């Protein structure tokens, strides 16, 4: 899968400021990957894997490494609706 960090521009004290939003937006899902097999789709916002919050790409990489070879709950936002899916992660050698 390919992800980006969510940010938005907001007015704060008379100036435009870029603020991080929670989660990581999926911009592509690789066919036959654990993400695709679990039903994750382009446009989903990943919020949490297991008990790891996903606020930057490094959080995702650390969580995938931590839960390698396990089936883990993934919390996400899809079209404004909270969802939870189980994802069987590949083992990393």
TAHU-V821785 format. One record per residue. N is the residue number from 1. RES is the residue in one letter. PHI is phi in radians with two decimals (none if undefined). Layout:
BEGIN
n | res | phi
N | RES | PHI
N | RES | PHI
END
This chain:
BEGIN
n | res | phi
1 | X | none
2 | X | -2.12
3 | X | -2.29
4 | X | -2.35
5 | X | -1.43
6 | X | -1.45
7 | X | -2.47
8 | X | -2.47
9 | X | -1.62
10 | X | -2.28
11 | X | -1.49
12 | X | -2.49
13 | X | 0.91
14 | X | 1.40
15 | X | -2.24
16 | X | -1.40
17 | X | -2.24
18 | X | -1.58
19 | X | -2.05
20 | X | -1.28
21 | X | -1.87
22 | X | -1.15
23 | X | 1.67
24 | X | -2.23
25 | X | -1.47
26 | X | -1.44
27 | X | -1.78
28 | X | -2.82
29 | X | -2.17
30 | X | -1.33
31 | X | -0.98
32 | X | 1.16
33 | X | -1.36
34 | X | -0.96
35 | X | -1.11
36 | X | -1.13
37 | X | -1.10
38 | X | -1.44
39 | X | 1.70
40 | X | -1.21
41 | X | -2.32
42 | X | -0.99
43 | X | 1.74
44 | X | -1.14
45 | X | -1.91
46 | X | -1.35
47 | X | -1.88
48 | X | -2.77
49 | X | -2.11
50 | X | 1.02
51 | X | -1.82
52 | X | -1.68
53 | X | -1.24
54 | X | -1.93
55 | X | -2.03
56 | X | -2.63
57 | X | -0.92
58 | X | -1.07
59 | X | -1.10
60 | X | -1.12
61 | X | -1.08
62 | X | -1.16
63 | X | -1.17
64 | X | -1.09
65 | X | -1.14
66 | X | -1.09
67 | X | -1.74
68 | X | -0.88
69 | X | 1.40
70 | X | -1.95
71 | X | -1.70
72 | X | -2.36
73 | X | -1.33
74 | X | -2.12
75 | X | -1.67
76 | X | -2.58
77 | X | -2.06
78 | X | -2.23
79 | X | 0.91
80 | X | 1.42
81 | X | -2.01
82 | X | -1.22
83 | X | -2.39
84 | X | -2.37
85 | X | -2.16
86 | X | -1.75
87 | X | -2.12
88 | X | -1.57
89 | X | -1.41
90 | X | -1.18
91 | X | -1.31
92 | X | -1.93
93 | X | -1.81
END
